[in-house]
Amino acid sequence: MIIKANPKNPRHVNDIKRGAAHFAEHIGRPDIMPDVRSEEGRNNLEAAVDGMINLPSVTIFLAYQDDECVGGTGVLITPYIFDYTRTAADELFWWADASAHPRVGLKLLRTLHKFIKNQKCDLCVFHRMTNSPKPLQKIYERMGLSHLQTSFAGEVS
């Protein structure tokens, strides 16, 4: 079951924080994500999640299986930076536990894509990280998306 998260529901908030920690742990990029193995890193990530989930332009969906949260995805909807007459949706993250049904990730992405369409967005951007599952590019292409760019990220020194 996939539901729209309620930022006032403590269970949803805790599930989002657990998912964010899962994402931070598995992305393999300590240069851009807090080190959730340390107390300071967990606190930093939790503060970031608290801020993000309360933004009116952010919507998060959670996947539950046997009453346990096994995945989530989120989107930021804003005016398109290069043309304020248009609306853009930027997928922020998605994750699925290894214990989740194999189709949970796909269901989350489809739910998010449908939500974006219902918001009447003009553009959407979905992201594929270097350690994302291999079939993700084909899934995005089936959703009508095309490869736009390759991004590089790191600390500024």
BATOR-551783 format. One line per 8 residues: their letters; for each residue x, y, z of N, C-alpha, C, CB. Coordinates in steps of 0.1 Angstrom, whole numbers, plus 5000, padded with zeros to 4 digits. Glycine has a CB too. Example, Ala and Ser with C-alpha at 12.3 -4.5 7.8 and 13.67 -1.06 7.14 Angstrom:
residues 2
as = 5132,4943,5078,5123,4955,5078,5132,4967,5078,5113,4955,5090  5128,4978,5071,5137,4989,5071,5129,5000,5079,5141,4994,5057
end
This chain:
residues 157
miikanpk = 5008,4988,5000,5000,5000,5000,5009,5012,5000,4990,5000,5012  5006,5022,4991,5013,5034,4991,5004,5046,4995,5019,5037,4976  5009,5054,5004,5001,5065,5009,5009,5078,5008,4997,5063,5024  5001,5089,5008,5008,5102,5008,5011,5105,5023,4998,5114,5002  5023,5108,5026,5028,5111,5040,5022,5123,5045,5043,5111,5041  5018,5123,5058,5013,5134,5065,5024,5139,5075,5000,5131,5073  5030,5152,5072,5041,5157,5081,5037,5159,5095,5046,5170,5075  5024,5158,5099,5020,5159,5113,5018,5146,5119,5007,5167,5113
nprhvndi = 5019,5135,5112,5018,5121,5117,5032,5117,5122,5012,5112,5106  5034,5115,5135,5047,5111,5140,5053,5098,5134,5047,5109,5155  5044,5089,5131,5049,5076,5125,5054,5079,5111,5037,5066,5124  5047,5087,5103,5052,5090,5090,5065,5097,5090,5041,5099,5082  5066,5107,5099,5079,5114,5101,5090,5105,5104,5078,5125,5112  5088,5096,5114,5098,5086,5117,5102,5077,5106,5094,5078,5129  5092,5073,5098,5094,5064,5087,5102,5072,5076,5081,5059,5081  5099,5085,5074,5107,5093,5064,5121,5094,5069,5100,5107,5062
krgaahfa = 5123,5097,5082,5137,5098,5087,5145,5085,5086,5136,5102,5102  5138,5074,5088,5145,5061,5087,5149,5059,5072,5136,5049,5092  5139,5062,5063,5142,5061,5049,5153,5070,5044,5130,5064,5041  5154,5082,5050,5165,5092,5046,5178,5086,5051,5162,5105,5053  5178,5080,5063,5191,5074,5068,5195,5062,5059,5189,5069,5082  5185,5054,5055,5187,5043,5046,5194,5048,5033,5174,5035,5043  5187,5059,5027,5192,5065,5015,5207,5070,5017,5183,5076,5010  5209,5077,5028,5222,5083,5030,5233,5072,5032,5222,5091,5043
ehigrpdi = 5229,5061,5038,5238,5050,5040,5242,5043,5027,5232,5040,5050  5232,5041,5018,5234,5033,5006,5238,5041,4994,5222,5026,5003  5238,5054,4995,5242,5062,4983,5257,5062,4981,5237,5077,4985  5264,5059,4992,5279,5058,4990,5286,5071,4987,5282,5048,4979  5280,5082,4992,5286,5095,4990,5286,5103,5002,5278,5103,4979  5296,5100,5011,5297,5108,5024,5301,5122,5022,5307,5101,5033  5305,5126,5009,5308,5140,5007,5296,5148,5005,5317,5140,4994  5284,5142,5001,5272,5150,4999,5261,5146,5009,5268,5148,4985
mpdvrsee = 5262,5136,5016,5252,5132,5026,5258,5130,5039,5245,5118,5021  5251,5134,5050,5256,5132,5064,5260,5118,5067,5246,5137,5074  5270,5116,5075,5275,5103,5079,5265,5098,5090,5290,5103,5084  5255,5090,5087,5245,5086,5096,5250,5076,5107,5233,5081,5089  5262,5072,5106,5268,5063,5116,5272,5071,5128,5280,5055,5111  5273,5085,5127,5277,5093,5138,5264,5100,5143,5288,5104,5134  5264,5104,5156,5253,5111,5162,5251,5125,5155,5255,5113,5177  5262,5132,5152,5261,5145,5146,5255,5143,5132,5275,5151,5145
grnnleaa = 5259,5133,5124,5254,5131,5111,5239,5128,5111,5261,5120,5104  5235,5119,5121,5220,5116,5122,5212,5128,5126,5218,5105,5133  5218,5136,5135,5211,5149,5139,5209,5158,5127,5218,5155,5151  5220,5160,5119,5220,5168,5108,5209,5164,5097,5234,5169,5101  5209,5151,5095,5199,5145,5085,5185,5147,5091,5202,5131,5082  5183,5144,5103,5169,5146,5109,5165,5160,5108,5169,5141,5124  5174,5170,5111,5170,5184,5110,5166,5187,5095,5181,5193,5115  5174,5182,5086,5171,5184,5072,5158,5179,5068,5182,5178,5063
vdgminlp = 5155,5167,5072,5142,5160,5070,5130,5168,5076,5141,5146,5075  5132,5173,5088,5122,5181,5095,5119,5193,5086,5126,5185,5109  5129,5200,5081,5127,5212,5073,5120,5208,5059,5140,5218,5070  5125,5197,5053,5120,5194,5040,5105,5190,5040,5128,5182,5034  5101,5181,5050,5087,5176,5050,5077,5187,5053,5086,5165,5060  5081,5198,5059,5072,5209,5062,5071,5219,5051,5076,5215,5075  5079,5218,5040,5077,5227,5029,5065,5224,5021,5090,5226,5020  5056,5234,5019,5044,5231,5011,5046,5226,4997,5035,5244,5011
svtiflay = 5058,5229,4992,5061,5224,4978,5066,5210,4977,5071,5234,4972  5068,5203,4989,5073,5190,4989,5062,5180,4993,5085,5188,4999  5061,5169,4985,5051,5158,4988,5059,5145,4988,5040,5158,4977  5056,5137,4998,5063,5124,5001,5052,5113,5001,5071,5125,5014  5056,5102,4995,5048,5090,4995,5056,5079,5002,5044,5086,4981  5049,5071,5010,5055,5060,5017,5048,5047,5013,5054,5062,5032  5056,5036,5012,5051,5023,5009,5051,5015,5021,5059,5016,4997  5040,5008,5024,5039,4999,5035,5035,4985,5031,5028,5004,5045
qddecvgg = 5042,4976,5038,5040,4962,5035,5039,4955,5049,5051,4955,5026  5028,4948,5052,5026,4942,5065,5028,4952,5076,5036,4930,5067  5022,4964,5074,5022,4975,5084,5036,4980,5087,5016,4970,5097  5046,4977,5079,5059,4983,5080,5063,4991,5068,5070,4971,5082  5069,5003,5070,5073,5011,5059,5085,5004,5052,5077,5025,5064  5084,5002,5039,5094,4995,5031,5100,5004,5020,5089,4982,5026  5095,5016,5019,5100,5025,5008,5093,5039,5008,5097,5018,4994  5099,5047,5000,5094,5061,5000,5099,5068,4988,5097,5068,5012
tgvlitpy = 5092,5079,4984,5097,5088,4974,5092,5102,4976,5092,5083,4960  5098,5112,4971,5094,5126,4973,5096,5134,4961,5101,5131,4985  5089,5145,4960,5090,5155,4949,5089,5169,4954,5079,5152,4939  5096,5178,4947,5095,5192,4949,5089,5198,4937,5110,5198,4952  5078,5205,4939,5071,5212,4928,5072,5227,4929,5056,5207,4927  5078,5233,4919,5081,5247,4919,5079,5253,4905,5095,5250,4925  5079,5267,4904,5079,5273,4891,5092,5268,4884,5079,5288,4892  5092,5266,4871,5104,5262,4864,5114,5274,4864,5100,5258,4849
ifdytrta = 5126,5272,4868,5135,5282,4870,5138,5291,4857,5148,5276,4875  5137,5285,4845,5140,5292,4833,5127,5298,4826,5147,5283,4823  5115,5295,4832,5103,5300,4826,5092,5299,4837,5099,5292,4813  5090,5310,4844,5081,5310,4856,5066,5308,4852,5082,5323,4863  5063,5308,4839,5049,5305,4835,5047,5290,4835,5046,5311,4821  5057,5282,4837,5056,5267,4837,5059,5262,4851,5066,5261,4827  5054,5250,4854,5057,5243,4867,5065,5231,4865,5043,5240,4874  5075,5229,4874,5084,5218,4873,5084,5209,4885,5099,5223,4871
adelfwwa = 5085,5197,4883,5085,5187,4894,5099,5180,4894,5074,5176,4893  5106,5180,4906,5119,5175,4907,5118,5163,4917,5130,5185,4911  5120,5151,4913,5120,5140,4922,5132,5141,4931,5121,5126,4914  5129,5141,4944,5140,5143,4954,5147,5130,4958,5134,5149,4966  5140,5119,4959,5146,5107,4963,5136,5095,4961,5151,5107,4978  5141,5083,4961,5132,5072,4963,5141,5061,4968,5125,5067,4949  5135,5052,4976,5142,5041,4982,5132,5030,4984,5149,5045,4995  5137,5018,4985,5130,5006,4988,5139,4996,4996,5123,4999,4975
dasahprv = 5133,4991,5007,5141,4981,5015,5143,4969,5007,5133,4978,5028  5154,4962,5010,5157,4949,5004,5145,4939,5007,5170,4943,5008  5139,4941,5018,5128,4932,5022,5115,4935,5015,5126,4933,5037  5114,4946,5008,5102,4949,5001,5099,4940,4989,5102,4964,4997  5086,4939,4986,5082,4932,4974,5090,4938,4962,5067,4933,4971  5094,4930,4952,5103,4935,4941,5097,4946,4933,5106,4924,4932  5083,4948,4934,5077,4958,4926,5074,4971,4934,5064,4953,4921  5078,4972,4946,5076,4984,4954,5082,4996,4948,5081,4982,4969
glkllrtl = 5095,4995,4944,5101,5007,4938,5094,5012,4926,5116,5003,4934  5090,5003,4917,5082,5007,4905,5069,5013,4909,5080,4994,4896  5062,5007,4919,5049,5013,4923,5051,5027,4928,5043,5004,4933  5062,5029,4936,5065,5043,4941,5067,5053,4930,5077,5042,4950  5075,5049,4920,5078,5058,4909,5065,5061,4901,5089,5052,4900  5057,5051,4899,5044,5053,4891,5035,5062,4899,5038,5040,4888  5034,5060,4912,5026,5068,4920,5030,5083,4920,5026,5064,4935  5043,5085,4921,5049,5098,4920,5046,5105,4906,5064,5098,4923
hkfiknqk = 5048,5097,4896,5046,5102,4882,5031,5106,4880,5050,5092,4872  5022,5098,4885,5008,5101,4884,5005,5113,4892,4999,5089,4889  5010,5115,4904,5008,5127,4912,5013,5139,4905,5015,5125,4926  5024,5138,4899,5030,5150,4891,5021,5154,4880,5044,5146,4886  5016,5144,4873,5006,5146,4862,4993,5153,4867,5002,5133,4854  4988,5148,4879,4976,5154,4884,4978,5168,4890,4971,5145,4896  4991,5172,4892,4994,5186,4897,4995,5195,4885,5007,5186,4905  4994,5189,4873,4994,5197,4860,5008,5203,4858,4984,5208,4860
cdlcvfhr = 5018,5196,4862,5032,5201,4860,5035,5201,4845,5042,5193,4868  5043,5210,4841,5047,5211,4827,5059,5202,4824,5050,5225,4823  5068,5201,4834,5081,5194,4833,5083,5185,4845,5092,5203,4830  5090,5174,4843,5095,5167,4855,5109,5161,4853,5085,5155,4858  5116,5160,4864,5129,5155,4863,5130,5144,4873,5140,5166,4866  5134,5132,4869,5137,5121,4878,5152,5118,4877,5128,5108,4873  5157,5113,4888,5172,5111,4889,5176,5097,4889,5177,5119,4901  5187,5094,4883,5193,5080,4884,5207,5082,4890,5193,5073,4870
mtnspkpl = 5209,5077,4902,5222,5078,4908,5231,5067,4902,5221,5077,4923  5244,5069,4905,5254,5059,4899,5252,5045,4905,5268,5064,4902  5246,5044,4917,5243,5031,4923,5229,5027,4922,5248,5031,4937  5221,5034,4914,5207,5030,4912,5206,5017,4905,5199,5041,4904  5195,5010,4907,5193,4997,4899,5194,4999,4884,5180,4991,4903  5201,4990,4878,5203,4991,4863,5191,4993,4855,5210,4978,4858  5179,4986,4858,5168,4988,4849,5161,5002,4851,5158,4978,4853  5166,5010,4860,5159,5023,4862,5158,5032,4849,5166,5031,4873
qkiyermg = 5169,5032,4842,5168,5040,4829,5157,5036,4820,5182,5040,4822  5155,5023,4818,5145,5018,4810,5131,5021,4815,5146,5003,4808  5130,5021,4829,5117,5024,4835,5114,5039,4832,5118,5022,4851  5124,5048,4834,5122,5062,4831,5118,5064,4817,5134,5070,4835  5124,5057,4808,5121,5059,4793,5107,5054,4791,5131,5050,4785  5102,5043,4797,5088,5039,4795,5078,5049,4801,5086,5025,4802  5083,5057,4810,5074,5067,4816,5074,5079,4807,5080,5071,4830  5081,5079,4796,5081,5090,4786,5092,5100,4788,5068,5097,4787
lshlqtsf = 5102,5097,4797,5113,5106,4800,5125,5102,4791,5117,5105,4815  5133,5112,4789,5145,5109,4781,5158,5115,4789,5145,5116,4767  5169,5109,4786,5182,5112,4793,5185,5127,4790,5193,5103,4788  5187,5134,4800,5190,5149,4799,5204,5152,4801,5181,5157,4809  5210,5147,4812,5223,5151,4816,5230,5141,4825,5223,5165,4822  5242,5143,4827,5250,5136,4838,5255,5146,4847,5261,5127,4832  5252,5145,4860,5256,5155,4869,5268,5150,4878,5244,5159,4879  5276,5159,4882,5287,5156,4891,5285,5164,4904,5301,5160,4884
agevs = 5288,5158,4915,5286,5165,4928,5298,5162,4937,5273,5160,4935  5301,5171,4946,5312,5169,4955,5313,5182,4964,5325,5166,4948  5321,5180,4974,5324,5192,4983,5332,5202,4976,5331,5187,4996  5330,5215,4979,5338,5226,4974,5349,5228,4984,5329,5239,4973  5361,5227,4978,5373,5229,4987,5381,5240,4983,5382,5216,4986
end
